[in-house]
Amino acid sequence: MLAHEPGIDDESEEIVMHLFRTKSVERAIAETQQEEQGGAQHVLVRTLNAWDLAVMGVAVAVGAGIFSIGAQAAAFHAGPAVILSFLIAGLVCGAAVMCYAEFASMIPVAGSAYTFTYTTIGEVVAWVIGWDLILEMLMAGSVVSKYWGVYLNDFMHSMGWNFSTNMSIGSIHFDVAPMIVVGFFTVLLVIGTKISARVDGVLTIVKIAIVAFVVIVGFMYIKWSNFTPFIPPQQPADSVPGSITAGLGQPLWQWATGLTPSMYGIPGIISGAALVFFAFLGFDVVATASEETKDPRRNIPRGIGLGMLLITIMYMAVAFVTTGMVSYKQLAQSPAPSLATGFELVGANWAAKIISFGIVIGLTTVVMVLLLGLTRVIFAMSRDGLLPERLATVGKRGTPVGLQIAAGVVVAAFASFLDVSVLSDMVNIGTLSAFALVAISIPIMRRKRPELHRTFTMPGNPWLPIVIAIADVALMFNLSVLTWLRFLVWLAIGFAIYFGYSYKHSKLNALPLE
């Protein structure tokens, strides 16, 4: 037999090993305790507690969507059974919460799912997740900022105030409202994460009070006959004007199998769950603040768990009221059904003003948390060398000043000058892909590092995490074909950056392969 000689096969094997090299947990934690790296500080300050994290989760998850997403899912997907759609999405997300809680209590480091997968599956997968999280938070921040301006103008007009934030300079049209709200929270986040959380907390309490008021009043208009049939019979999607479940708007699995696009029935409940999953975005953004949390091994599981419970209760209550006030068939006749639509149809037009004010307050808090999450993911990736390291420089107040300002400028520019609403559904697919990989990472880390201290452990390992991952992927296949096409384009751009820059500049290049 001929002796093996080094060649292309060895080079290919080494490349593959580099792609799936992992960062040790000890190294990840040590980086949060180092005062300086190359003369620049790269350490965030721990100031947040469990309640701060819970409020942060509610702040980002309860925005305009609570007043609209349930009505849209009821009108075009599930009918009154949208309550089950929220329950399914909540259970899937709640199970994913436990996976995040185990990792966050074990690795309290900025970056959330990016950092978790970097320590378990490998660098290239971590890059994909980090790239998805950037997409999720950049687009969500831009879309939410954009609609903050839209709803602010709607509120002012409903109050009879003749003022608009939309302006023009020559042929250029833009909205100054996103610049205002993004600029305000960018300044707060530069000053300090703690003060930002306090302001966010006050605004969150106000919007929770508004949601509670609207739900209580809505109960007075409920007609129990509107819940019959609770699960409407399945029917072709094109039979309902305004349905977005046909063509490229239909779920990927329907398009792939060649089935006639449909709505309602059991498939409608599942596709409705995929749609409303956006409502539960909050806790994974909260996990990006792990490095700024006091006693993170105790506070992170408590914070994200409490936030998740509050979010689920609020969304199911609003969905119940929305579908009880008016028939889902009436909601389907509206081009943009919402809770306000329900109040208008029962003659309570006064409620629209309160709801408009609630939306403005709700969106305000969402902007702040998304700006925080976006910069912390980029911060973690930059500290690892996958993006320029200068982005991970921290100022005297313990916050990444330059990165925070740059992120604010980009988000404000996107929201003010571009029509970003068409990209809003990409947030869901980025989130679900992160959830699936974090879930599957639980049994991998248990097998790889069983000795690591865990203050919270995910029950049912390894089967429950695997089931969670499968459920996340199933919801992904219920997203539209167009969403998947845009997602694949984003991934192609991400791989180009990884192989053109990140692979060569990774700090793991200086370490021997394990």
C-alpha positions as CSV (number, residue, x, y, z in Angstrom):
1,M,0.0,0.0,0.0
2,L,1.3,3.4,-0.9
3,A,2.1,5.8,1.9
4,H,-0.3,8.7,2.2
5,E,1.1,12.0,1.0
6,P,-0.2,15.4,2.0
7,G,-2.3,17.0,-0.7
8,I,-5.7,18.4,-1.6
9,D,-7.5,16.0,0.6
10,D,-5.5,17.1,3.7
11,E,-6.2,20.8,2.8
12,S,-9.9,20.1,2.4
13,E,-10.0,18.3,5.7
14,E,-8.2,21.2,7.4
15,I,-10.6,23.7,5.9
16,V,-13.6,21.7,7.1
17,M,-12.1,21.5,10.6
18,H,-11.6,25.2,10.6
19,L,-15.2,25.9,9.6
20,F,-16.5,23.8,12.5
21,R,-13.9,24.8,15.1
22,T,-15.5,25.8,18.4
23,K,-14.8,28.5,20.9
24,S,-14.3,27.2,24.4
25,V,-16.8,28.2,27.1
26,E,-13.9,29.2,29.3
27,R,-12.5,31.5,26.6
28,A,-15.9,33.1,26.0
29,I,-16.4,33.9,29.7
30,A,-12.8,35.1,30.2
31,E,-13.2,37.7,27.4
32,T,-16.0,39.3,29.5
33,Q,-13.5,39.8,32.4
34,Q,-10.5,41.2,30.5
35,E,-10.1,44.9,31.0
36,E,-8.2,45.5,27.8
37,Q,-7.4,43.9,24.5
38,G,-4.8,45.6,22.4
39,G,-5.2,48.9,24.3
40,A,-8.9,49.1,23.8
41,Q,-11.6,48.1,26.3
42,H,-13.9,45.3,25.2
43,V,-15.8,44.6,28.4
44,L,-19.5,45.5,29.0
45,V,-20.7,46.6,32.5
46,R,-23.2,44.4,34.4
47,T,-26.1,46.6,35.6
48,L,-29.4,44.7,34.8
49,N,-31.5,42.4,37.1
50,A,-34.2,39.8,36.4
51,W,-37.0,42.4,36.4
52,D,-35.1,44.6,33.9
53,L,-34.8,41.6,31.6
54,A,-38.5,40.6,32.0
55,V,-39.6,44.2,31.2
56,M,-37.2,44.3,28.2
57,G,-38.8,41.1,26.8
58,V,-42.3,42.6,27.2
59,A,-41.1,45.9,25.8
60,V,-39.8,44.4,22.5
61,A,-42.6,41.8,22.1
62,V,-45.6,43.9,22.9
63,G,-45.7,46.6,20.2
64,A,-48.1,47.4,17.4
65,G,-48.3,43.7,16.7
66,I,-50.5,43.1,19.7
67,F,-53.2,45.3,18.2
68,S,-52.9,43.9,14.7
69,I,-51.2,40.6,14.2
70,G,-53.9,38.5,16.0
71,A,-56.6,40.1,13.8
72,Q,-54.7,39.4,10.6
73,A,-54.1,35.8,11.6
74,A,-57.8,35.4,12.4
75,A,-58.9,37.0,9.2
76,F,-56.7,35.2,6.7
77,H,-55.4,32.0,8.5
78,A,-57.3,30.5,11.5
79,G,-60.5,32.4,12.4
80,P,-61.3,32.2,16.1
81,A,-58.8,29.3,16.4
82,V,-56.1,32.0,16.2
83,I,-56.2,31.6,20.0
84,L,-54.7,28.1,19.4
85,S,-52.2,29.6,17.0
86,F,-50.9,31.8,19.8
87,L,-50.9,28.9,22.1
88,I,-48.9,26.7,19.7
89,A,-46.4,29.6,19.0
90,G,-46.2,30.3,22.8
91,L,-45.5,26.6,23.6
92,V,-42.8,26.3,21.0
93,C,-41.3,29.6,22.0
94,G,-41.6,28.8,25.7
95,A,-39.8,25.5,25.2
96,A,-37.1,27.4,23.3
97,V,-36.9,29.8,26.3
98,M,-35.7,26.9,28.5
99,C,-33.0,26.1,26.0
100,Y,-31.8,29.8,26.0
101,A,-32.1,29.8,29.8
102,E,-29.7,26.8,30.2
103,F,-27.1,28.3,27.8
104,A,-27.4,31.8,29.2
105,S,-27.0,30.6,32.8
106,M,-23.9,28.6,31.7
107,I,-22.4,31.1,29.2
108,P,-23.5,34.7,30.3
109,V,-21.9,36.4,27.3
110,A,-23.1,38.9,24.7
111,G,-24.3,37.5,21.4
112,S,-27.2,35.1,22.4
113,A,-27.7,32.3,19.9
114,Y,-24.5,33.3,18.1
115,T,-22.3,32.7,21.1
116,F,-24.2,29.5,22.1
117,T,-23.7,27.8,18.7
118,Y,-20.1,29.0,18.6
119,T,-19.3,27.0,21.7
120,T,-21.1,23.9,20.5
121,I,-21.6,23.4,16.7
122,G,-18.8,25.5,15.2
123,E,-17.8,28.8,13.7
124,V,-19.5,28.7,10.3
125,V,-22.8,27.8,11.9
126,A,-22.3,30.5,14.5
127,W,-21.6,33.0,11.7
128,V,-24.9,32.0,10.0
129,I,-26.8,32.5,13.2
130,G,-25.1,35.8,13.9
131,W,-25.8,37.0,10.4
132,D,-29.4,36.0,10.8
133,L,-29.7,37.8,14.1
134,I,-28.3,41.0,12.4
135,L,-30.9,40.7,9.7
136,E,-33.6,40.1,12.3
137,M,-32.8,43.0,14.5
138,L,-31.7,45.5,11.7
139,M,-34.9,44.9,9.7
140,A,-37.2,44.8,12.8
141,G,-35.6,48.0,14.1
142,S,-36.1,49.7,10.8
143,V,-39.6,48.5,10.2
144,V,-40.7,49.3,13.8
145,S,-39.1,52.8,13.6
146,K,-40.9,53.4,10.3
147,Y,-44.3,52.4,11.6
148,W,-43.7,54.4,14.8
149,G,-43.7,57.5,12.5
150,V,-46.8,56.2,10.7
151,Y,-48.8,55.6,13.8
152,L,-47.6,58.9,15.4
153,N,-49.1,60.8,12.5
154,D,-52.3,58.7,12.7
155,F,-52.6,59.5,16.4
156,M,-52.0,63.3,15.8
157,H,-54.7,63.3,13.0
158,S,-57.2,61.4,15.2
159,M,-56.7,64.1,17.8
160,G,-57.3,66.8,15.2
161,W,-53.8,68.1,15.2
162,N,-52.8,69.2,11.7
163,F,-49.2,68.2,11.7
164,S,-47.1,65.7,9.8
165,T,-43.5,64.4,10.3
166,N,-43.2,63.6,6.5
167,M,-41.0,66.1,4.7
168,S,-39.5,66.6,1.2
169,I,-36.3,68.2,0.0
170,G,-36.7,68.4,-3.8
171,S,-37.6,65.0,-5.1
172,I,-36.4,63.3,-1.8
173,H,-39.2,62.3,0.5
174,F,-38.5,61.2,4.1
175,D,-40.0,60.9,7.6
176,V,-38.2,62.6,10.5
177,A,-40.1,60.6,13.1
178,P,-37.8,57.5,12.9
179,M,-34.8,59.8,13.2
180,I,-36.2,61.2,16.4
181,V,-37.1,58.0,18.2
182,V,-33.9,56.2,17.0
183,G,-31.8,59.2,17.9
184,F,-33.4,59.4,21.4
185,F,-32.7,55.8,22.3
186,T,-29.3,55.8,20.7
187,V,-28.3,58.6,23.1
188,L,-29.7,56.8,26.1
189,L,-27.9,53.5,25.2
190,V,-24.7,55.4,24.8
191,I,-25.1,57.0,28.2
192,G,-25.8,53.6,29.8
193,T,-27.8,50.4,29.5
194,K,-29.3,50.8,33.0
195,I,-30.9,54.2,32.5
196,S,-32.2,53.0,29.1
197,A,-33.8,50.0,30.8
198,R,-35.4,52.3,33.4
199,V,-37.0,54.6,30.7
200,D,-38.1,51.5,28.8
201,G,-39.6,50.1,32.0
202,V,-41.8,53.2,32.6
203,L,-43.1,53.2,29.0
204,T,-43.7,49.4,29.1
205,I,-45.9,49.8,32.3
206,V,-47.9,52.5,30.5
207,K,-48.5,50.3,27.4
208,I,-49.4,47.2,29.6
209,A,-52.0,49.4,31.3
210,I,-53.4,50.4,27.9
211,V,-53.6,46.8,26.7
212,A,-55.3,45.8,29.9
213,F,-57.8,48.6,29.6
214,V,-58.6,47.8,25.9
215,V,-59.1,44.1,26.8
216,I,-61.4,44.8,29.7
217,V,-63.5,47.2,27.6
218,G,-63.5,44.7,24.6
219,F,-65.0,42.0,26.9
220,M,-68.1,44.2,27.1
221,Y,-68.7,43.8,23.3
222,I,-68.1,40.1,23.0
223,K,-70.7,38.0,21.2
224,W,-70.2,34.3,21.9
225,S,-71.7,33.4,18.5
226,N,-68.6,34.8,16.9
227,F,-66.6,31.8,18.2
228,T,-68.8,29.5,16.1
229,P,-67.3,27.7,14.2
230,F,-64.2,27.9,16.4
231,I,-62.2,26.1,13.7
232,P,-63.6,27.3,10.3
233,P,-63.6,24.7,7.5
234,Q,-60.6,24.7,5.3
235,Q,-61.1,26.5,2.0
236,P,-59.1,27.7,-1.0
237,A,-57.1,30.9,-0.3
238,D,-58.3,32.8,-3.4
239,S,-61.9,32.5,-2.1
240,V,-61.2,35.3,0.4
241,P,-60.4,38.7,-1.1
242,G,-57.2,40.2,0.4
243,S,-55.7,36.8,1.4
244,I,-51.9,36.7,1.1
245,T,-51.7,32.9,1.2
246,A,-51.7,32.4,-2.6
247,G,-48.8,32.6,-5.1
248,L,-45.4,33.5,-3.5
249,G,-47.3,34.4,-0.4
250,Q,-48.4,30.8,0.3
251,P,-46.5,28.6,2.8
252,L,-43.4,26.9,1.4
253,W,-44.7,23.4,2.1
254,Q,-47.9,24.0,0.1
255,W,-45.9,25.4,-2.8
256,A,-43.4,22.5,-2.7
257,T,-46.1,19.8,-2.6
258,G,-48.3,21.4,-5.2
259,L,-51.3,21.6,-3.0
260,T,-53.9,24.2,-3.6
261,P,-53.2,27.2,-1.3
262,S,-55.7,27.1,1.5
263,M,-56.7,28.9,4.7
264,Y,-58.6,28.0,7.9
265,G,-58.9,24.5,9.2
266,I,-55.9,22.8,10.8
267,P,-53.4,24.1,8.2
268,G,-54.7,27.6,8.9
269,I,-54.0,27.2,12.6
270,I,-50.4,26.1,11.9
271,S,-49.7,28.8,9.3
272,G,-51.3,31.3,11.8
273,A,-48.8,30.1,14.4
274,A,-45.9,30.8,12.0
275,L,-47.3,34.3,11.4
276,V,-47.8,35.2,15.1
277,F,-44.5,33.7,16.1
278,F,-43.1,37.3,15.6
279,A,-45.1,38.2,18.7
280,F,-42.7,36.2,20.8
281,L,-39.4,37.7,19.5
282,G,-38.6,39.5,22.8
283,F,-36.8,36.9,24.9
284,D,-34.1,36.0,22.3
285,V,-33.2,39.7,22.1
286,V,-33.1,39.8,25.9
287,A,-30.5,37.0,25.8
288,T,-28.1,39.3,24.0
289,A,-27.9,41.4,27.2
290,S,-26.5,38.5,29.2
291,E,-23.1,40.2,29.6
292,E,-24.7,43.2,31.1
293,T,-26.7,41.3,33.7
294,K,-25.9,41.1,37.4
295,D,-25.7,37.5,38.7
296,P,-26.5,36.3,35.2
297,R,-26.7,32.5,36.1
298,R,-29.7,33.3,38.3
299,N,-31.3,36.4,36.8
300,I,-31.3,35.4,33.1
301,P,-33.5,32.3,33.4
302,R,-35.9,34.2,35.7
303,G,-36.0,37.3,33.6
304,I,-36.7,35.6,30.2
305,G,-39.1,33.1,31.8
306,L,-41.2,35.8,33.5
307,G,-41.2,38.0,30.4
308,M,-42.4,35.0,28.3
309,L,-45.3,34.3,30.6
310,L,-46.5,37.9,30.6
311,I,-46.3,38.1,26.8
312,T,-48.2,34.9,26.2
313,I,-51.1,35.9,28.6
314,M,-51.4,39.3,27.0
315,Y,-51.4,38.1,23.4
316,M,-54.0,35.3,24.0
317,A,-56.2,37.8,25.9
318,V,-56.2,40.3,23.0
319,A,-56.8,37.5,20.4
320,F,-59.8,36.3,22.4
321,V,-61.3,39.8,22.6
322,T,-60.6,40.5,18.9
323,T,-62.3,37.4,17.6
324,G,-65.1,37.7,20.1
325,M,-66.1,41.2,19.3
326,V,-66.6,40.6,15.5
327,S,-66.7,37.7,13.2
328,Y,-63.5,36.7,11.5
329,K,-65.4,37.0,8.2
330,Q,-65.9,40.7,8.9
331,L,-62.2,41.1,9.7
332,A,-61.3,39.4,6.4
333,Q,-63.2,42.1,4.5
334,S,-60.8,44.8,5.9
335,P,-57.5,45.3,3.9
336,A,-55.6,45.7,7.2
337,P,-57.6,44.1,10.0
338,S,-56.7,45.1,13.6
339,L,-58.1,45.4,17.1
340,A,-59.1,49.0,16.1
341,T,-61.1,47.5,13.2
342,G,-63.1,45.4,15.7
343,F,-63.9,48.4,17.9
344,E,-65.0,50.4,14.8
345,L,-67.3,47.6,13.7
346,V,-69.1,47.6,17.0
347,G,-69.4,51.4,17.0
348,A,-66.8,52.2,19.6
349,N,-64.7,54.6,17.5
350,W,-63.4,56.4,20.6
351,A,-61.3,53.3,21.3
352,A,-59.3,53.9,18.1
353,K,-57.7,57.0,19.7
354,I,-56.6,55.0,22.8
355,I,-55.3,52.2,20.6
356,S,-53.4,54.6,18.5
357,F,-51.7,56.1,21.6
358,G,-51.0,52.6,22.8
359,I,-49.3,51.7,19.5
360,V,-47.1,54.8,19.7
361,I,-46.0,54.0,23.2
362,G,-45.6,50.3,22.4
363,L,-43.4,50.8,19.4
364,T,-41.3,53.3,21.3
365,T,-40.0,50.6,23.7
366,V,-39.5,48.1,20.9
367,V,-37.1,50.4,19.1
368,M,-34.9,50.7,22.2
369,V,-34.5,46.9,22.8
370,L,-33.9,46.1,19.1
371,L,-31.1,48.8,19.0
372,L,-29.6,47.1,22.1
373,G,-29.8,43.6,20.7
374,L,-28.4,44.6,17.2
375,T,-25.3,46.2,18.7
376,R,-24.6,43.4,21.2
377,V,-24.7,40.7,18.4
378,I,-22.3,42.7,16.3
379,F,-20.2,43.4,19.4
380,A,-19.7,39.7,20.1
381,M,-18.9,38.9,16.4
382,S,-16.4,41.7,16.3
383,R,-14.7,40.7,19.5
384,D,-14.2,37.3,17.9
385,G,-12.6,38.8,14.8
386,L,-15.5,37.8,12.4
387,L,-16.2,41.5,11.9
388,P,-13.7,44.4,12.3
389,E,-12.5,44.3,15.9
390,R,-12.7,48.1,16.3
391,L,-16.5,47.7,16.4
392,A,-16.2,46.0,19.8
393,T,-14.5,49.0,21.5
394,V,-16.3,50.1,24.7
395,G,-16.3,53.7,26.0
396,K,-15.9,55.1,29.5
397,R,-19.5,54.3,30.4
398,G,-19.2,50.6,29.6
399,T,-21.1,50.8,26.3
400,P,-20.0,50.3,22.7
401,V,-20.4,54.0,21.8
402,G,-19.1,54.0,18.2
403,L,-21.0,50.9,17.3
404,Q,-24.2,52.1,19.0
405,I,-24.1,55.4,17.1
406,A,-23.4,53.7,13.7
407,A,-26.2,51.2,14.2
408,G,-28.6,54.0,15.1
409,V,-27.6,55.9,12.0
410,V,-28.2,52.9,9.7
411,V,-31.6,52.0,11.3
412,A,-32.8,55.6,11.1
413,A,-31.7,55.9,7.5
414,F,-33.4,52.7,6.5
415,A,-36.6,53.7,8.3
416,S,-36.7,57.3,7.1
417,F,-35.8,56.8,3.4
418,L,-36.6,53.2,2.4
419,D,-39.8,51.2,2.1
420,V,-38.7,48.4,4.4
421,S,-42.1,46.9,5.2
422,V,-41.7,44.2,2.5
423,L,-38.8,42.7,4.6
424,S,-40.6,42.6,7.9
425,D,-41.6,38.9,7.5
426,M,-37.9,38.0,7.3
427,V,-37.6,38.6,11.0
428,N,-39.5,35.4,11.7
429,I,-37.3,33.1,9.6
430,G,-34.2,34.5,11.2
431,T,-35.6,33.9,14.7
432,L,-36.8,30.4,14.0
433,S,-33.5,29.3,12.5
434,A,-31.7,30.6,15.6
435,F,-34.2,28.8,17.9
436,A,-33.7,25.5,16.1
437,L,-30.0,25.5,16.3
438,V,-29.9,26.6,20.0
439,A,-32.3,23.7,20.8
440,I,-30.2,21.1,19.0
441,S,-27.1,22.5,20.7
442,I,-28.4,21.5,24.2
443,P,-27.8,17.7,23.8
444,I,-24.5,18.5,22.0
445,M,-23.2,20.6,24.9
446,R,-24.5,18.1,27.5
447,R,-22.5,15.3,25.8
448,K,-19.4,17.5,25.1
449,R,-19.2,19.3,28.4
450,P,-21.2,17.5,31.1
451,E,-19.1,18.9,33.9
452,L,-20.0,22.6,33.3
453,H,-22.1,24.2,36.0
454,R,-25.7,24.8,35.0
455,T,-28.0,26.7,37.3
456,F,-30.9,25.8,35.0
457,T,-31.2,22.6,33.0
458,M,-33.6,21.9,30.1
459,P,-35.8,18.9,31.0
460,G,-36.3,16.0,28.7
461,N,-32.8,16.0,27.2
462,P,-32.1,14.9,24.4
463,W,-35.6,14.2,23.0
464,L,-37.4,17.4,24.0
465,P,-34.7,19.7,22.5
466,I,-34.9,17.7,19.3
467,V,-38.7,18.0,19.2
468,I,-38.4,21.7,19.7
469,A,-35.9,22.0,16.8
470,I,-38.3,20.0,14.6
471,A,-41.2,22.2,15.6
472,D,-39.2,25.4,14.8
473,V,-38.3,24.0,11.3
474,A,-41.9,23.0,10.7
475,L,-43.0,26.6,11.5
476,M,-40.3,27.8,9.1
477,F,-41.8,25.7,6.3
478,N,-45.1,27.4,7.0
479,L,-43.6,30.8,6.1
480,S,-44.1,32.1,2.5
481,V,-42.0,31.2,-0.5
482,L,-41.1,34.8,-0.9
483,T,-39.7,34.9,2.6
484,W,-37.5,31.9,1.9
485,L,-36.2,33.4,-1.4
486,R,-35.1,36.6,0.4
487,F,-33.6,34.6,3.2
488,L,-31.5,32.6,0.8
489,V,-30.2,35.8,-0.8
490,W,-29.3,37.1,2.6
491,L,-27.4,33.9,3.4
492,A,-25.5,34.1,0.1
493,I,-24.3,37.6,1.0
494,G,-23.3,36.4,4.5
495,F,-21.3,33.5,3.1
496,A,-19.5,35.8,0.8
497,I,-18.5,38.0,3.7
498,Y,-17.5,35.0,5.9
499,F,-15.1,33.5,3.3
500,G,-13.9,36.9,2.1
501,Y,-13.1,38.3,5.5
502,S,-14.3,36.5,8.7
503,Y,-12.6,33.1,8.0
504,K,-9.2,34.8,7.6
505,H,-9.6,37.2,10.6
506,S,-11.1,34.8,13.2
507,K,-9.2,34.9,16.5
508,L,-9.4,31.2,16.6
509,N,-6.8,31.1,13.8
510,A,-4.2,31.9,16.5
511,L,-5.1,28.8,18.4
512,P,-4.4,25.1,17.6
513,L,-7.2,23.0,16.3
514,E,-8.7,20.7,18.9
